[in-house]
Amino acid sequence: MTSLDDLAQKVNSMTGEEMFTLVRKVESILRNERYLGKQGDLEIAQGLVRIPSSGDLIVVGDLHGDLDSLIGILSNSHAVEMADEGRGRILFLGDYGDRGEKSPEAYFVVLSLKSLFPASVILLRGNHEGPRDLQASPYDLPYQFRGRFHDLGRQISSEIEGLFETLHHAVILDEKYLFLHGGVPSLAQSLDEIAQANLTHPGTTHLEEILWSDPVDGMEGTAPSPRGAGRLFGEDVTGRVLNLTNVKTLIRGHEPCHDGFFVSHRGMILTIFSRKGPPYNNRHAAYLRIDASHPPVSADKLSRFMSLL
C-alpha cells in the first residue's frame, strides 16, 4: 500500500530521471486506455470517459502548482486510501501546473496517483495543457521544469507536452453530471462530437471551447471571450448541451473563485478552484465529494458537499 506520506516525502527528493520516467509511464497508460476503450470499469471513447454510478468521486479543480493545497485535499478526503482500496475515484479537472512555483511537484504527485491507481484516477485536460495553437500566455511551465531539474528539465518539459495530447477532455456520469475544464462546446450536435473534439480540432471549435470558455449569468448565446480563446456562453447554451448529453449539472474548473467555488446559470453549473493564494488570491481551495450512486442534484445543492481548505 502506498500512503500519502510516502508521496509527500518522495516529491521532495525526486530526481529528473524519475520524473521523466513517470511522465513516459503515464503517457503510455493514457494511450493504452484510449486504444482499448476502457480502464477497469471506466469506459473511454477518444477524449470522453464514462464513470459508473458507484462509489465516491472526489473532484479537484485547478491546482496551478499549489502543492500544499493538493496534499491537503488528498489528506482531508482520504482519496489515496480510497483509490488504493478501490472504493471510489479521483477526478482532476486540469491545470495542474504553470503559474504556481511548485508546478513540477504537483505534476509528480498527480502523475504518481495515475501510475499507482490507473482505474481510480482520471486526468482531464485544462487550457494550461492545451494544444500548442491554444497555449496559455504567459506560460511558465518549461522554465519551472528547468529550474527544478536543470539540464534534464528541457527534456521533461518536451515529454510532458506529449502527455498533454493523451489527456481526456470530458467525463460523464450518465444521466447525472458532465465534467469539463472550461465550458460547453456551443456548436456540438452530439455526445460523439464532444468525445471526438481532440480529433476535429482545429477544424471545429469544440476543444477550444471545452478548454477555454466561461459561463456568464444573464446572457444568451455566445460572445467573444476576453481571454482571447474560447467563448462566453449563456444559460440557453448550457441548457441545450445538458439536454444533449442527458445530464442535470455541469461541473467545471478554469475560473478563480474567491471562496473556492461558485454556482452559476441558475444552478446548472458548479465551478471549482483548488488553488489558493497568489496569483489568483483565492481565500479557499475547494474540492467536491459526490456519491456516484445517488440521484443527480443541481449545482446549488451540490455545493453543500464542497470542502474548503
N, C-alpha and C positions, 0 to 999 in steps of 0.2 A: 504493500500500500504506500502510495506517495502522499505525503502530507503537505499542507500549505507552508508549514515551517521549512520543509525541505526545499520547496520552490523559492521561498523568500531568501534563504541562505545561498542557494545556487545562483540567484540573479546577481549577487554582488561579486561573485568570483568567476562568472562565465568568461570564457576566452572567445576570441574571434573565430577560432576554428569550430568551437562548439556552436556558436550562433549560426555560422554558415551551414553546418551540417543539419541543424534544426530546421532552418528555412527550407533547405532542399527536401528534407523528410516530409514536412507538412505540405509542401507543394506537390509531392508525389501522392500523398494521401488524398488531397483535394482533386487532383486529376483522376485518380483511380475511382473515387466515389462518383464523380461525374460520368466517367466512362461506364461504370457498372449500373448507374442509375439508383444506387442505394448505399446506405451506410448503416448497418444494424437495421433498426426499424424505421429509419428515415428514408423517404422516397425522394429521389433527386431527378429533376428534368432540366438539363442545362443549368441555368442560374437560379432555379426555383427549388426550394426544399419544402417538403410536406412533413409536418410533425404529427404523430399520432396523438389522439386525445387521451393521454395517460401520463401520470407523474407530474411533478412540479417543473416549472420552467422559470429560470432566473434570467431576466432581460437586463443587459448592461448597455448603456448609451455611450456616447463619445468619451474617450479617455484622454486623448492627446498627450500621452506621456505622463499622466498623473499616476505614478506607481503607488503612492500612498493610498489613494482612493481605490485603486484596483485591489490592492491587498486587503484593504478594509472591507470592501464589498465581498470578496471571497471568504473572508473570515466571518463576517456577520451573517452571511447567507448559508454558510457551511456547504458551499457549492462544490468544493473539491471532494468532500466526503460523499456528497450526494451523487456526483458523477462516478466516483470510484465504486460505489455500491449499486449503480445502475438504477437509482430511484428517480432520476429526472435529468434535465438538460440545462445547459448554459447557452444562451444566445447573445452574441455580441453584435451590436448594430453598426459597427465600423468606426473609422477614425481612431485607430489605436495609438498612433504616434503623430509626430510633427507638432510644432509649437511648444510642447512641453519638454523640459530638459531631460526627463527620464524616458524618452521615447524608445531607445534600444532595449531598456529593461522591461518596459511594458510589453513590447513585442515578444521578448523572450518568455515572459510568463504566459501570455495568451497562446503563443505557438506551442509552448510546452504542454498546456492543457489539451490542445487539439491533438498533439502527438500521443499523449497518455490515454486520452479518452475520446477517440475519434467519433464514436457514435453518440456521445453525450455533449459534444461541443460544436456549435455552429458559428461560423465566422462570416458575417456579411461584409460587403464592400462598401466603404464610405467614399465621399468625394476626395478625401486625402489618400485614398488608394485608387484613385481614378486612372483611366487610360491617359496616355501622355498628351493627347489633344485636349484633355479636360483637367490638366494638373492644377492644383491649388497654387496660389501665389500670395505671399512668399511661401516657399517650400523648403523647410529647414532639415528635413529628414536625412538627406545624404550627408550633410555636414555633421549631424548628430552621430551618425554611424562612424564617420571618420574620426570624430573626437573621442568616441568610446573605444574604437578598435584600430585606430591609426591606419597603417598601410592596408590592412585587410578590410577596412571599412568601406572602401570604394567597391570592392568585390561583393561584399554583403549587400550593400545598397542596390547594386545592379541585380543581384539574385532575388531580392525581396520585391523588386518591381515586376519580375516574372511571376512571383507568387500572387501578386495582386490580380493578375489575369485569371487565376483559378478560383478566386473568392466568389461565393454566391452573392446574388443581389436582392433576393426576395425569399421570404419564408411565409408559409400559410399554415394556419391551424384551421382545418376545414370547418366552414360554417361559423367560424368564431372570429379570428383575427388575421390581419395581414401585417407583416413586418417588413419595413424598408428603411433605408438610411435617411433619405431626404423626403421625396414626395411621390405622389402617384403619377404614372405616365398618362398624361391627359388625352392622348390620341389612341391609346391601346383599345383594341376591339375584342380582345380575348385574353384569357389567362395564359394561353400558349405564347402570345406576343410578349407578355411580361417575362415569361420564362426564357425566351429567346432574345431578350433585349441586348445581351452581350454579343450575339451573332449578327444582329441587324444594325448595330452601331458602326459608323455614324450615319447610316442611311435613314434611320429613324431617330427620333428624339427620346425614345423610351428610356434608355440607360442614363442619358444626361439628366432627365427629369427625376429618375429614381435616386440618383446620387446628389442632386443639387437643389431641387425645388423646395419651396416653403409655402405652407398654408397661410392665408390671410382671412381673418374674420370679416364678414360683412361685404364680401365681394363675390362676383360671379365670373365664371370663365377663367381665363389666364391672362397674365400680363408679364412684360419683361422683368427679370429679376435684377436687383441692384448688385447681386453677386457676379454678374457677367456671364453666368451659365445657369441652366435650368429656368424655371418659370415660377412666378407667384400664382397660386391657384385658389379658387373659391370653393364654397360649400357644395355647389352643384357638381363640380368636378369630383370632389371626394365622394359624394353620394353615388355618382354614376359608377365609379371604379369599385366601390364597396359592393354595389349591386352586381357588377360584372364578375367579381371574384366570390360572391356569395358569402361575405363576412360582415360582421357588425361594426368593427372598430379597426382603425389604422394605428399602429404603434411604431414610432419613428424616433430618430435622434436629430443630429445635424444642427439644431439651433441651441445656443446657450440659454439656460433657464436659471434665473436668479435663485429660485428655490429648488432647483434640481429637476423640476418637471412643470408642464402646464398642459391644460386641456383647451382644445380649440374646435372650431366648426360644430358648435352645439353638441359636444360630446362624441363626435365621430373620430377625433384624433387625440392621442396622448403622445406628447413629446417628452423624451427622457434624455438627460445630460448627466454624465457620470464623472465629470471633472469639476473640481472647484478651485478657486483662486485665480491668479493671473494666468494667461492674458484675458480670460473671459470673465473673471471676477464673480463667478457664481458663489453664493453663500453655502450651498449644499451640493454634494454629489448624490445622485439618486440611482436606485435600481428597483426593479419590479419583480415580484414573485406571483406567478399565476399557477393555479391548479388546472392543468390542461383538461381534466375530466369534467370540470364544471361548465355550466351553460355560459355563453358569452354575455358580457355586460358592456355598457357604454364607457367611454373614457373617464367620465367623472366618477363612476363607481369603481373603475379600475384603480383610480388614484388613491383609494383607501388602502390598497395593497402595496403602495410605494414605501420604500425605506430610505431614509436620508442619513448621510454622514456629515 
